[in-house]
Amino acid sequence: MIALAVDSALRTLLVAGVAGLVLGTLRVRNPYVLKTLWTAVLGVGLLIPLFLHCRIITAPISSVVLPAISIASPVASVPPTSRSVLEAVYAAVALMLLGRLALGIGRMFLVRRHAVRVERRWVGCQDVRKTARLASPVTFGSTILLPADYPSWPRAKRSAVLVHEKAHVEQRDCYIQWLALVHAAVFWFSPFAWWLSRHLAALAEQTSDEAVLRENADRTVYASLLLEFARARAGTRPAVAMSGGGVARRIERIISGSPLSAGISAWKKAALVGALLPTMVWAASSWGPSMTQPGLYRIAEPESDASRSAQASAGPPTVASWGELDRYYPRAAQRAGIEGSVRVAVTLDRAGRPTHVVVLSEQPAGYGFGAAASLAAGTAFRYRNPSSHVAQLVLNVKFALSH
């Protein structure tokens, strides 16, 4: 589990690095562009574990593919290893964070459920409700929640709040923030996951601020309004609060008179995501057999000499023999009771000697199966290359425990 999480986090970091390099090189400052690209990176980070686990995207391999060779070993009866403890710690922290998020969403759902719907002309088609349980306006899902004292607000203040929260609803900022928090909970060990959650929240507030300023709102009055709500801020983590996203920096940007950014259309958003698509697909790819290729087949023993002689004229390279393989089983995986499979490509010279071994895929990662299979393929196996030409074959090495 933790091996898959670490692998996925590193791949997501690679995509983020490419995105950051492009944004930095082009000196992009438009918050709409930034939010689109970083939301796309968030989506990749959430989908990569699924793609790797199910091997949805695979890279084709053109080589001779042989049935699997099984490396068997008995299960070692030993106390839990440090890796097992690490797996338990990872799962415990992730479940705690996900549980806290679910609890927070549940509490906000009850606040929304018991809030009184506002039926006024200025509401328009928005779902606006008032509640005494909040001290500042927030957006929860697609609902705008206002404090109970909103009727005493001046018209300009109410209008600014409504425009700000309406922008959150239209841009689905609350749902994006939920996904960012789920991503941070699953990859809690990754500083980038937490940075991405905070950065997306800040970008959401910046675009909503610009929506208000675009309505010719007074910058000084609006900055004072944000400061007022920041002082009364309550704990609304699963919702998008108007007082969130780094209020001090937002007020500084508003007062400084920074020019407003141009919004982008849905087509431009699709083009931005498409520009990163090759990197995203590469990061989510599993190098090895596709889902349509045959599964692993166990060979109990090498073919006989007579059988090999009969097939020698067929041409493709084969494994002629191998020695005792149980010593290649990774000891850490043996003690933890973990089985695995590895796909390796072996390059043979004209005489059938292995010159290069490449690990194409390893499941699960992090237990040493890839290194063990590479070592066995390069030292323990004896090959036959009837073609007398440099050739390559692909081996599926199955690590199985005899219970």
CORFEN-V956064 format. One record per helix or strand of 2 or more residues. SS is the DSSP state (a for helix, b for strand). FROM is the first residue (numbers start at 1). TO is the last residue. If there is no record, write none. Layout:
SS;FROM;TO / SS;FROM;TO
//
This chain:
a;2;26 / a;31;54 / b;58;59 / b;64;65 / b;69;74 / a;82;114 / b;116;117 / a;121;123 / b;127;131 / b;138;140 / b;143;147 / a;148;152 / a;155;170 / a;173;186 / a;191;213 / a;219;231 / b;240;241 / a;247;255 / a;266;283 / b;286;287 / a;305;314 / b;318;322 / a;326;328 / a;331;336 / b;340;348 / b;354;363 / a;369;379 / b;381;384 / b;391;402
//
